[in-house]
Amino acid sequence: MANMKNLVCYGKVLWRIPSMATRIAMEDACNLSREITVTEEYDGSGDSGAMKRNINENGENMSWLFGEDCISRKSSGGWRAASLLLANQGLATLAFFGVGVNLVLFLTRVLGQDNATEANSVSNWTGTVYMCSLVGAFLSDSYWGRYLTCGVFQLIFLMGLLLLSFSSWHYLIHPKGCGDKEQLCVPTSSVGIALFYISIYSVAFGYGGHQPTLATLGADQFDDTDEKQNNSRGVFFSYFYFALNVGSLFSDTILAYQEDSGKWTIGFVVSSCSAVLALVLFLMGTPTYQYVKPCGNPWMRIAQVFIAAARKWDVIEADEDDLYEGEGLESVIKGSRKILHSDNFRLLDKAATMSEEDLHGPRDPWRLCTVTQVEEAKCILKMLPIWLCTIIYSVVFTQMSSLFVEQGAMMNPNIGNFEIPAASMSVFDICSVLAFTYIYCHVLVPLAGRISRNPKGLTELQRMGTGLIIGMLAIVAAGITEIERLKRVIPNQPTRSLSIFWQVPQYVLVGASEVFMYVGQLEFFNAQAPDGMKSFGSSLCMASMSLGNYASSFIVMMVKKFTARGSSPGWIPDDLNTGHIDRFYFLIAGLVAVNFVVYVFCAKRYKCINAKEGEERSKVHAEGEAEEDELAN
């Protein structure tokens, strides 16, 4: 790939050079314009499907000048483009958590809400962030593409931050400096409150829709048919989560301190500036990105598979070689590679089985589907058990922002004259993520790679299983800490003798588990999702967090109901000194252990997606290179 004639061409080349006259005409055109434009369609490289390339005489990608979705493996994509996206992720996360880290305090100190109301407000807002990831993923996969979706949602995100800065300065922070630990703000106007909610939900909508699409756009910058670049995709997801934690580290420390001291507007303005810089960096990378065209509404295609199979419920599914599939190397689904047939969910093969009615009339997509379309539906069904097994891990993760903080509030926070806020202990989680990301990429992967002969070290499924085990150890460590804390409790006295630093191991273990579980999820669901649903695959990670929050709330509610009876305060009372959250922690650990057994069962039976590659692709690859060489000579 040192020059243009080594341009890699994958899939079916629709535009050929059939004669010497055509070649001469091409060469004359090149001499006049000093630019060579190669237009071709192929069945996918990485996540790309049918795409076009525009290459100038230096081999540089000129597609951004022509407004087309293109790929040039020589000059576009790779770590140069991915680095800008990682910087965008860090800055956008800094801006987002600049709002989210102290939202609870803002609602109570500035808006004057009670604890129950603010808890519901924060839960609804957090749920909106996660649910909006599905909206962004749908628009990205179906209609807008990754680049446009990222740009639109970042603009919404930025507008929300600017409106929040304005509303807090002009309407909410009165008198000046209120909202600190001592001075409450005066009652706010209905206009100010309305602007506040519009702004924070714009922030939630923008950030939620932007996240999974940005992760997928980053993965698009690497060719998954090239072993070295495919390994780089896995490294990218690690650095993606690393960048997220770098941004949140600044928000959880410096911005959290500024806002806690009543400097709310300054904190929101800093977040807005960070979002502006993130957007500028994102746009700067426009000429270097590799673009993937949207593949149309995937849920319509999946619905067609189920309806077609239902309409042929009395038809015996055909043998693999007799199932219906489009001609050529590329799928009939725009921008998607063909997927080879699998033996899972054989009943769905009825949708690709041709009947007499299908043979004697135009193809009805609600009655006859291609093998690739059927396999697309199968892919989603196969991923569901794995995804469901990740929800219980998110229950562990959720405890950091709830019971871990309440537990820390009942411990000794002092280092000399300095007092550590219980919520600030999450810094150890962030630092753990940063440290273990480096250790995993530079120590564990090479070591495990030499043992397993897998250049990735661990497979995505092994990585997620490891995350479950470490998460279980984290919640066990929290239980042990609570046992030690309760040993030092004096009845009817509000003593806090056990140091809050006993919580460090549980936070560090949660951080280590995130590097394995959440990064593994991002890589697994992105890789195993069909070409037309890559952003949806990335959004499954955030959806897992959302359901983990709901599952945690349900478990807490049930524990309170069954343990707080009669005179017993239960395991999780208002006064933790009279309760036993250690037993709750061990209950969660037990659920994770059971979940791990189920996960191993599902993971061993999981069959990876198999896109159509091999001899046909290699043959076309060789033909494409031969024609490029002949043209160059």
N, C-alpha and C positions, 0 to 999 in steps of 0.2 A: 504493500500500500504506500510505497514511497512516492508514487506519482499517479497521474490521472489514469493511465492505462491499467493500473492495478486496482481500479475501482471494483469493489465487490458487488456483484449483482445476484441477488437471491430470487428464487421463485420463477414464475413463468414470464419471460420477456415477450411482451406483446408487440413491441416495435423492433423490427429487425432491419438489417442492412442487406437487401437481397441482391444487389447488383453493383458492378463497378461504377456505373453511371450515378447511382445513389451516393456512393462513397465520394466521387469527385464533386458532386453537388454539395455534399457536407463539407468537404475540405475547402471549397470556394467560399462557402458561407463563413467558415471559421476564419479564413484569411481576411474577409471583409470586416468582421465584427471583433476579431481577436477573442472570441468567446465560443466555447463548445457547450452546447446544451444537450444533455442526455436525458431523454424522457422514457421511463419504463414503468411497468407495473409488475409487482411481484407479490408472493403470498406471505411475506412477513419476515422481518428480521427484528429480533427482540419482540416488542409488542406491536410493531408496525404491521400494517396489512398492505393494501394497495396504495402505493405512494409514488410520488414523482421526485426526481432530483434535477437540480440545475447546478452545473459545475462550470466554473470559469476555467480559463487556461491554466491557472495555477492550482486547480483542484479545490478551489474554495467554494463553500456553499453559498450560492446566490439566491436561494429560494425565498429568503425574507424580502428581497427586493421585488419579487414577482407575486407575492401574496399567496404562495402555495405551501402546502404541508409537504416537507421534503426531508430527505436524509442524505448527508454525505458523511460516510464513515471516517473520511480523512480529517475533515476540518470542523465538523460539528459534533455536538455531543461530547461524551467522555467527561473526564474530571474537570475540565475547564468550565463547561456549562453546569455540571453538578455542583461545583463549589459555590457558584452564585446562588443556586437554589438552597444550599445548606446555610449560607449567610442570610438569605431571606427567611429561612425557617427560624434561625436564632433570634433575629430582630423582631419577627412577627410574634414569636412566643413571648419575648420580653414585653412587648406592647400588650398582649392579651393578659398575661398574669399580672401586669401592672394594674389592671382593673380587677381581676378575679381574686388576687391574694388577700385584699382587705375589703372585699365587697360586703361581707358580714358586718364589719365595723362601720362601714359607710351607712348601711341601712339602719343600724341602731343609733349611731351617734348623730348623723346628719338628718336622716328622714324620721327618726324617732320611732321606729318599729319595735314591737316586742319580740321576744326570742322566738316564739312559735311562728309569727308572721315572717320574720326575716329568714328563718330556716326553710320555710316553704318557698320563699322568693328565690333563695340561692339554689334550692333543689330544682325548681322549674327552669331557672336560667342555665344551670349546668346540663340538665336534660336537653335543653334546646341546642346547646353547642354540639352534643353528640348526635342528635337526630338530624341536624342540618348537614352533617357529614354525608348522610345518605342522599340528601338533595343534591349536594355538589357532585357526588359520585355519579348520580343518574344523569345530570346535565352533561358532565364530562364525557361519559361513555356513549351517550346517545346522540347528542346534538352539537355541543359547543366545542368539544375537544379539550385537552388538558390545559393548554396555554390560555385560551380565552376564558375558561372557567376560573383558573387561578387569578387572572387579571381582574375579572368582574367582581369576584368575592373579596379580593384585597381592597378594591375601591370601596365596597360596602363597609368593610372592616374599618378603613381609614375614616370614612364619613361618620361612622358611629363614634369613633374616638374623638374626632374634632367636635362633634355635637356634645359629647359628654364633657369635654373640657370647657366648652362655652356655657353649658347649663349649670355646671358646678360653680363656675366663677360668677356668673351673672345672676343666678336664681337661688342657689342652694347654700353656698357658704356665707352665711350671715349670722353673727358678725364675723369679720375677718379672723381667721385662725381657729374658728370653732371646729368641733368634731375631733378634738384631741381627747386625751383621757379625762380632762377636767371640764371643759366648756362645751355644752351642747349647743347646737344651732337652733335658731328661732324657727317656728313653724313655717314651712315652705309653701309657696303658691301651687295651685293645681297645674299651672303652665309649666313650672319648673319640674314637678314630679312627672308630668307627661313626657317632657323632653328627656328626662333621665331614663325612663323606661324604654322610650324609643331608641335612645342611644345605646343602652347596654344590650338590648336585643339585636340591634344592628351589629354590634361587636360580636355577639354570639353567632349570628347568622353568617357573618363574613368569615370569621375564623373557622367555624365548623365546616363550612363549605369549601374552604381553601385547603385544609389540612390533608385529607386523603388524596386530593388531586395533585397537590404539590409532591407528595411522596411518589405517586405514580409517574409524574412528569420526570422526576429525578431518575427513576428506574428506566424510563425510556431512553435515557442518554447512554445506555450500555446495551450492547448486542448480546442477547441471550443464546445465540447460536455459536458464539465464540467463547471458548472455555475461560480465557483470561478475563474478558469483559463480563462474563456471567458471574465470575467470582467477585468482580468489582461491584456488581449490583448488590450482592450480599453485604459487602463492606459499606456501601452507600447507606443502606438501611441502618446499620450501626451508627454511622456518623450523623444520620438524620435524627435519631433519638438523642445522640450526644448533643447536637445543636439545640434541640428542644430544651435540654436540661441546662445548657449554658445560659440560654435566655432566661429561664425561670430562676436560675441562681441569682442573677442580678435583681430580678423583680422581688424575690423572696427576702432579699437582704436590704439593699439600699432603698428601693422604691417602697418596700413595706415599712421601713423605718420612717421615711419622709411622710407617708400618708398617715401612719399611726400618730405622728406628732402634729397632725392637723393641716399639713401642706398637701391637701388633696389635689388642688388644681395643678400644682407643680408636677405631681406624680402623673396626672392624666396628660399633661402637655408633653412630658418626657415620653410617655407611651405613644402619643401621636407622632412625635418626631421619629421615633424608632420605626413606626409603621410607614412613614414617608420614605425613610431610607431603605426599608425593605422593598417597597414598591419600585423605587428607582433602580436598585440592584437587579430586581427581577426583569425590568424592562431593558436594562443594559445587556442582558444576555440574549435578547431576541434573535440576533443574527446567528447565535451559536447553538441554539437548542435543536434537538431532533424532535420533529413533530409527528404525531400519530393522529390520523383522521378518526372522527367518531364513527361508530359502526351501526348507528340506528338504535331504536328502542329494544334493549335486550329482553325486557319483560314481556313484550309482545311476542317475540320469538319463542320464549319459554312457554308462554300460554298456548301458542300454536302446537307445540309438541304434546302437551298434556291433552288438549282437545282432540288432536288428530289420533292419539293413542286410544282415547276413550271412544271415538267414533268407530274404531276398528277393534273393539274389545273382543269380537268373535273371530278375528283373523289370527292365524298362527304366524308369529314373527318369522321373517325370512332368515336364511343363513347370512353370515357376515358379508360374503361376496355378492349377495343378491340385494342388499339394501340400497336404497336410492342415495346417490351423491352426485354433485355437479361435476361436469367435465373439467379437465385440466388440473393444474396444481393448486389454484387458488379457490377459496371457499366462495359460495354465492353470497355469503355475508360480507358486506363491504368492509374492507380493512381487517379481515380476520383470516388466520391460517386455518386450513383443514385440521380436524382432530380425528385421529384414528379411532376405530370402533373399540369399545371396551365391553366386558361381559357383565358389568354391573347393571342392575335395574333393566333386565332384558325386556320387561313388559313395555318399556318406552320405545323399544325397537319397532313396535307395531306402527309407530308414526312414520318410520322410514321404509315400511314394507309396502310394495306397490301392489295394488289390487287391480281388478279388471277395469274399474271406473277410472283409476289413475292412468291406465295405459291408453284409454280411448277418450281423451279430452285434455283441456289445458290444466296445468298443475294448480291445485287449490292448496295454498300454504296452510290452511286450517284442516287439511286432510292428509297431505303428503309433505313430509319434512326431510331435509337432508340428514345424513349421518352426523355431520358437524353440528347441525342445529340440535339434534337429539343429544349428542355428547355434551353440548353446552349446558343443557338442562341437567344432565347427569353430574357434571362437574359441581354444580351448586348443591345438589343432593348429597354428593360425597363429602363436600366440605362441612356440611351442617353439623354432623356429630363432633368433628374436631373443634369447630367453633363453639358449640355448646359446652364442651369441656373446658374452655378458657374462661367462662363466665365466673366460675367459683374462684378462680385466681383473682379476678377483679374485686371480689368480696374482700380478700386479704388486702389488696392495694387500697381499697376504700377506707380501711381502718386508720390509715395514716392521718386522714383529715377529720376523723371523728374520735374514736375511743383512744387512739394513741395520744391525742391532744388532751383529752379529759384525764387520762392517766397521768400525763406529764404535769398537769395543773395541780395534782395532788402530791407532787414530789418536790424536793428541795431544789430550787432553780438558781441558787446563789453560787457565784464564784467570787469570793471576797465581797466587795460592795456592788458587783455587777450582777444583775438579774437576767436570766435567759428566759424569754417568753417560750411557753410550751410549744406554740405553733412553729417557732423558729428551729426546732429540732429537725424539721424536714430538710434542712440544709445538709444533714448527714446523709440523707437519702440521695440528694442531688450529687453530692461529692462522690458517693459510692457508685452512682451510675457513670460518672465521668471516669473514675478510676477503673472500674471493671470493663468499660468499653475498650479502653486502651489495653488492659490485660487480656481481654478476650481476643482482640484483633492481632496483637503482637506476641502473645505468649501461648494462649490456649489453642488458637487455630493452627499455628505451625506444629505444635506438639501433637495435637490430636490428628492433624493431617498425616504426620509421619506414621502414626499408629494405625489409623484407619485407611490411609492412602486416598482420603477424600480431601481435595484442596480446600474445601470449606471447613474442614475440621469436623464439625457436627452437621448433620442434616437439620433442616428446619424443624422437623418433628422431634428429633432428639433434643434440640435446643429448647423447644417449648416444654418438653417433659422435664428437663433440668430446671427450668424456671419454676415449674410446679413444686418440685422437691424443695428448692431453696425458699420459695414462698411459704411452704409448710413449716420449715425451720424458723422462719422469721416470726410467724405467729406463735410458735412454741416458745421462742425467746421472750416474746411479749408476756406470755403466761407465766414464765419463770420470774420475770421482773415483777409482775403483780403479786406473786406469792411472797417474794422478798419484801415488797412494800407493805403488804398486809401484816407481816410479822412485826413490823415496827409501829403499827398503829396503836395508839393508846385510846381506849374507849372514851367517848364523849369529849375528846380533846382534838382540836384541829392541827395536829402535829404533821410536819412534812420533813421527816428526817432522812429518808432515802434520797440520794442524789439523783437528779434528772439524767445524769450521764449513764445510768443503768439502761436507759432506753437506746443508747447508741447502737448496740448489736442488732436490735430488731429493725432499726432504720437502715443500717448498712446492708442487712440481708435482704430487705425489701428492694433496695436499690440494685443489688446484684441480681435478684430474680427478674427485675424489669429488663435488664440487658439480655437475658435469655428469653423470657416470655414475650414481651411486647415487640422486641426487635425480630424475634423468630416469627411472631404473628404477621408482622408487616411483610416480611420476606415470603413466608409460606402462602398467605392468601393472595398476594400479588402474583406470585409465580403460578399458582394453581388455578387462578381465575382464568376463564377463556379470554381471548384477545379483546373481545367486545365488552368485557366487564372488569377490566383491571382496576379502575378507580373504585368500583364497588368492593372488590377484594380488599383494597387498602382501607376502606371505610369500615369493614367488619371489626377491625381492632377497636375503633372508637365505639362502635355499637356494643362490643363486649364490655367496655368500661361502663357504658350507660346501664346495661342490664345488671352488671355487677353492683351498681349503686342501688338499684331497685331490689335486688336479691338481698343485699345487706340490710336494707330497711325492713324487709319482710322477716328475715331471720331474727333481727333485734325485737321486732314486734311480737313474734311468736315466743321468744325466750322470756320476754317480760310477762306475757300472758300466762305461761305455764310455771314460771318460777316465783312470781310475786303473788302469793296466795295467803289469805289470812293475815297473820302478823308478820309474815316473812317479807322482807323488802325485795327479794328476788336477786338475780345475778347482776342486774344493771340498774341500780336505784339512782336517785339524784345525788345522794351522798355515797360515793364509791367506797368509802371506808366501811360501810355496812353491807356492801355487796360482795360479789365474787366474779368480776369480769375475767379472772384467770380461767374459770370454768367455761366462760363463753369463748375465750381464745382457744382452749383445747377442743371445744366443740367444732370450731371452724377448722382447726388443724385436722380433726377426724374427717370432716367433710372433704377437705382437700385430699386426704389419703385415699378415701373411697373414690373420689373423682379421678385421682391419678391411675388407679387400677382400671377404671373404665376408659380413660384416655389411652393407656397402653394397648388395651384390647382394640380400640378403634384405629390407633395409629398403625398397628401391625397389619391391619386389613386394608389400609388405605392404599389405593393404586393411583399413582401420579398421572396427571394429564399427559397425553402423548400427541403433540402436534405433528403434522405430516412433514417429515424431513427425510434425510437419507439419500438413497441412490438418485431419485428423481431430482432432488434439489442440487445434489453434487453435480449431476450431469448438466443442468441448466447453468449452474455456477461456472462450470468449465467452458460451456459454450459462450457465455457472456464475456468471460475474460479473453477467449480466443478472438471474438469479434472486436473487442476493445484494442487488442494488440494489432490486429490486421488493419484497423482504422488508423492507429497511431503510426504504423509503418507505411 
